[in-house]
Amino acid sequence: MVSHHDFQKTPKSLPAITRQLLRAGGGIAKVAAQCHSISDSVRICNLARDRRDIVAIPMGEIGLAGRVLSLRAGSALAYAAMEQSTAPGQLSLDAMEHL
């Protein structure tokens, strides 16, 4: 898995970033980015639509719902905290299971 993280914003060039990651040799591309709007979260989730080689991670409080909905959109996996959150907007395992 190769990944791109942007802790400041959701980049405009998400599809290009994804293509670059996959060309770099990763079988799976993970894109995690800070969301400042629901639109940002939707854009990240849409990366995974009809794909099994993309992990889409909306970050931040606004990206919280997108972390769960990205699985529904097709993201290969989602992250949850066992104890303490390791990223902005990350849900606990308990919360993820119940949502």
HUHU-V974118 format. One record per residue. PSI is psi in whole degrees, 0 to 359 (none if undefined). Layout:
PSI
PSI
This chain:
132
147
158
127
134
108
0
321
174
113
149
332
45
313
321
320
317
315
318
319
314
324
336
354
0
140
339
137
129
126
119
128
148
133
134
0
163
326
319
314
317
318
319
314
322
339
326
353
125
27
150
6
18
134
117
122
97
135
161
172
320
331
358
307
324
333
324
315
340
327
318
326
342
1
139
332
172
155
142
149
132
318
288
137
141
358
154
127
4
133
157
160
318
313
318
317
323
344
none
